[in-house]
Amino acid sequence: MSTLCGPFVIQCRNCRRVLSDSNQLVCALEPLDGLVLDAVLGVHIDDDEQTEREGELSGCSFVSLHCAECRTVVGRLYSAAPRPLSQAVAPNTRERRYVLHRSALQ
């Protein structure tokens, strides 16, 4: 296990655009294979809400997050999630939490 020694930036793996930094990091969630953040920049938020229909995330409602530079899907913004995940990703309507996929980040 590695230890972080200082702040870091979170970048799109495809084009290296900065999407956030460690000051915005809330937690990492293994079931989503992602990082939960309080704020992001350099992303486009889809207008169309989708609902996961299968698997352990069945019933989750979200919109996709795309890198504003290269349009790669980099994460999701959840509006509803199952009980164990809901506190981290969709705590209430006033707070937004962004989940960036680890596989889309550098």
Secondary structure, 3 states (H helix, E strand, C coil): CCCCCCCCEEEECCCCCEEEEHHHEEEEEHHHCEEEECCCCCEEECCCCEECCCHHHCCCEEEEEEECCCCCEEEEEEEECCHHHHHHHCCCCCCCCEEEEHHHEC
